Amino acid sequence: MSDVALRRVDFGYFVRPAEETGTGSARAEPALGYLIDHPDGRILVDTGMGHVPGVDAHYRPRRVALGEALAVAGSKIDDIRYVVNCHLHFDHCGGNAELAGRPVFTQRSELALARTSEQYLAALVDHPGAVLEELDGEAEILPGVLIVPTPGHTAGHQSVVVVTGDGAVIVAGQSHDHATAFTGDVLGHRAGVGVSPPWLDRLLSLDPRQVLFAHDNAVWTP
């Protein structure tokens, strides 16, 4: 669709401890969201990092508040009509409460985890005014905006495929920690080596011109 566009939203960064990086060193990672300008309403994919004392001590986040981040991207809170969280960990749904009343699209399996697992913070999800639209698999939420389940990082992780005038762009969230890992899976898939995610075929069948990530400024291109 020629009248659909995407913009990156910078919510700050956090520091992933050495024991979680696999490299022996800590690593700073951005927390990124994506704004989809659609004629039927503006969609925000991920809403920033929630405030959680124990988690803050562990990850040392440096936040950009939702309103400020949107302003830098040329928007404001009142402009947002829909919300999609790639998954419901604290660093992806932290601003949901500021968007109360907007439909939030999530996989039913992810919502169940958010309400029962200690790896989640249910208060960030079931806040006052929350409107949760539970999905079971793929769903086209607006013309040219398709949600595709991409489990792995969490059981209910999902990606957002946006058809623009220049082709399909995939907001893959944390399907991979960075574009390099996605590249490795794509090349391994083509070469028939390694084990690629079972949903990778589906994403590649959509012929994306770009794949964007939640914790990497790099962009994958075919």
C-alpha positions as CSV (number, residue, x, y, z in Angstrom):
1,M,0.0,0.0,0.0
2,S,1.6,3.3,-1.2
3,D,0.1,5.2,1.7
4,V,1.6,3.1,4.5
5,A,4.9,3.9,6.1
6,L,7.1,2.9,9.1
7,R,9.2,4.9,11.5
8,R,11.5,3.7,14.2
9,V,10.8,4.8,17.8
10,D,13.8,4.9,20.2
11,F,12.9,4.0,23.8
12,G,16.5,4.0,25.1
13,Y,18.7,1.1,25.9
14,F,19.6,-1.5,28.6
15,V,22.7,-3.4,29.5
16,R,22.5,-7.2,29.0
17,P,24.8,-8.8,31.6
18,A,27.7,-10.9,30.6
19,E,26.1,-14.1,31.6
20,E,23.3,-13.5,29.1
21,T,25.3,-12.5,26.1
22,G,27.3,-15.7,25.4
23,T,30.4,-13.6,24.9
24,G,31.7,-13.1,28.4
25,S,31.1,-9.4,28.2
26,A,28.1,-7.2,29.0
27,R,26.4,-5.6,26.0
28,A,24.3,-2.5,25.6
29,E,21.2,-3.0,23.4
30,P,18.7,-0.6,22.1
31,A,15.0,-0.8,22.9
32,L,13.2,0.0,19.7
33,G,9.6,0.2,18.7
34,Y,8.0,0.9,15.3
35,L,5.3,3.3,14.3
36,I,3.1,2.2,11.4
37,D,1.3,5.1,9.6
38,H,-1.8,3.5,8.1
39,P,-4.8,5.3,6.6
40,D,-7.1,3.3,9.0
41,G,-5.1,4.3,12.1
42,R,-1.6,4.6,13.5
43,I,-0.2,1.4,15.0
44,L,2.6,1.3,17.6
45,V,4.6,-2.0,17.7
46,D,6.1,-2.2,21.2
47,T,5.8,0.6,23.8
48,G,9.1,0.7,25.7
49,M,10.5,-0.5,29.0
50,G,8.4,-0.7,32.2
51,H,9.6,0.4,35.6
52,V,10.5,-2.6,37.7
53,P,13.0,-2.1,40.6
54,G,14.5,-5.6,40.6
55,V,14.7,-5.7,36.8
56,D,16.2,-2.2,36.7
57,A,19.0,-3.3,39.0
58,H,19.7,-6.2,36.7
59,Y,19.5,-4.5,33.3
60,R,20.3,-0.8,34.1
61,P,17.9,0.6,31.6
62,R,18.1,4.2,30.3
63,R,14.6,5.0,29.3
64,V,13.1,7.4,26.8
65,A,9.5,8.1,28.0
66,L,6.7,7.1,25.6
67,G,5.6,10.6,24.9
68,E,9.1,11.9,24.3
69,A,10.0,8.9,22.1
70,L,6.9,9.4,20.0
71,A,7.5,13.2,19.7
72,V,11.0,12.5,18.3
73,A,9.4,10.2,15.8
74,G,6.9,12.9,14.8
75,S,3.9,11.6,16.6
76,K,2.2,11.8,20.0
77,I,0.3,9.5,22.4
78,D,-3.1,10.7,21.2
79,D,-2.3,9.7,17.6
80,I,-1.9,6.0,18.4
81,R,-5.0,3.9,17.6
82,Y,-3.7,0.3,17.9
83,V,-0.9,-1.4,19.8
84,V,1.0,-4.6,19.0
85,N,3.5,-6.2,21.3
86,C,5.9,-8.7,19.8
87,H,5.8,-10.3,23.2
88,L,4.9,-9.2,26.7
89,H,8.3,-9.0,28.5
90,F,8.8,-5.7,30.5
91,D,11.0,-4.1,27.8
92,H,8.3,-4.4,25.1
93,C,5.0,-3.5,26.9
94,G,6.2,-0.9,29.4
95,G,4.2,1.9,27.9
96,N,0.9,0.0,27.4
97,A,-0.8,1.6,30.4
98,E,-0.3,5.0,28.8
99,L,-2.3,3.8,25.8
100,A,-5.2,2.4,27.8
101,G,-8.4,2.0,25.8
102,R,-6.5,1.1,22.6
103,P,-6.8,-2.5,21.3
104,V,-3.6,-4.4,22.1
105,F,-3.0,-7.4,19.8
106,T,-1.3,-10.4,21.4
107,Q,-1.3,-14.1,20.9
108,R,-3.5,-15.9,23.4
109,S,-0.6,-18.2,24.4
110,E,1.6,-15.2,25.2
111,L,-1.1,-13.6,27.3
112,A,-1.5,-16.8,29.3
113,L,2.2,-16.8,30.0
114,A,2.2,-13.2,31.0
115,R,-0.4,-13.9,33.6
116,T,1.2,-17.0,35.1
117,S,5.0,-17.0,34.6
118,E,7.5,-15.3,36.9
119,Q,9.4,-14.2,33.8
120,Y,6.6,-11.7,33.1
121,L,5.0,-8.8,35.1
122,A,1.3,-9.2,34.8
123,A,0.6,-5.7,36.1
124,L,2.2,-4.2,32.9
125,V,-0.3,-6.2,30.8
126,D,-3.5,-6.2,32.9
127,H,-3.5,-2.5,33.8
128,P,-6.6,-0.4,34.2
129,G,-8.2,0.2,30.8
130,A,-6.4,-2.6,29.1
131,V,-8.2,-3.8,25.9
132,L,-6.6,-7.1,24.9
133,E,-7.3,-8.6,21.5
134,E,-6.3,-12.2,21.8
135,L,-5.2,-13.9,18.6
136,D,-4.7,-17.6,17.8
137,G,-2.3,-17.5,14.9
138,E,-2.1,-15.3,11.9
139,A,-4.4,-12.3,11.6
140,E,-4.7,-9.3,9.3
141,I,-5.5,-6.6,11.7
142,L,-5.8,-3.8,9.1
143,P,-5.5,-4.1,5.3
144,G,-1.9,-4.8,4.5
145,V,-0.9,-5.4,8.2
146,L,-0.5,-9.0,9.0
147,I,0.5,-10.5,12.4
148,V,2.5,-13.8,12.1
149,P,3.4,-16.0,15.0
150,T,7.2,-16.4,15.4
151,P,7.6,-18.4,18.6
152,G,11.1,-19.0,20.0
153,H,12.1,-16.2,22.3
154,T,8.8,-16.8,23.9
155,A,6.0,-19.3,23.1
156,G,3.7,-16.5,21.9
157,H,6.2,-14.2,20.2
158,Q,4.8,-12.6,17.0
159,S,6.0,-10.5,14.1
160,V,4.2,-7.8,12.1
161,V,4.3,-7.8,8.3
162,V,3.5,-4.4,6.7
163,V,2.9,-4.0,3.0
164,T,4.1,-0.6,1.9
165,G,4.4,1.0,-1.6
166,D,8.0,-0.4,-1.7
167,G,7.2,-3.9,-0.7
168,A,6.8,-5.9,2.5
169,V,8.6,-4.8,5.7
170,I,8.7,-7.2,8.7
171,V,8.9,-6.0,12.2
172,A,10.4,-9.2,13.7
173,G,10.8,-7.9,17.3
174,Q,12.9,-10.3,19.2
175,S,12.5,-13.3,16.9
176,H,16.3,-12.9,16.8
177,D,18.5,-10.7,19.1
178,H,20.1,-9.1,16.1
179,A,20.1,-9.0,12.3
180,T,23.3,-11.1,12.1
181,A,21.5,-14.0,13.8
182,F,18.6,-13.7,11.3
183,T,21.1,-13.7,8.4
184,G,22.7,-16.8,9.8
185,D,19.3,-18.6,9.9
186,V,18.4,-17.5,6.4
187,L,21.7,-18.7,4.9
188,G,21.5,-21.9,6.8
189,H,18.0,-22.5,5.6
190,R,19.1,-22.0,2.0
191,A,22.1,-24.2,2.4
192,G,20.2,-26.9,4.2
193,V,22.5,-26.7,7.3
194,G,21.6,-26.1,10.9
195,V,18.1,-25.8,12.4
196,S,16.1,-22.8,11.3
197,P,12.8,-21.7,13.0
198,P,9.8,-23.5,11.5
199,W,8.2,-20.2,10.7
200,L,11.1,-18.8,8.7
201,D,9.6,-20.2,5.4
202,R,6.5,-18.2,6.0
203,L,8.3,-14.9,6.6
204,L,10.5,-15.4,3.5
205,S,7.5,-16.3,1.4
206,L,6.2,-12.8,2.0
207,D,9.3,-11.5,0.1
208,P,10.4,-8.9,2.6
209,R,12.6,-6.0,1.4
210,Q,13.5,-5.3,5.0
211,V,13.4,-7.1,8.4
212,L,13.6,-4.9,11.5
213,F,14.4,-5.9,15.1
214,A,13.6,-4.7,18.6
215,H,17.2,-4.8,19.9
216,D,19.3,-4.0,16.9
217,N,19.6,-0.8,14.8
218,A,20.8,-3.0,11.9
219,V,18.3,-3.9,9.2
220,W,18.2,-7.2,7.3
221,T,17.8,-6.9,3.5
222,P,17.7,-9.8,1.0
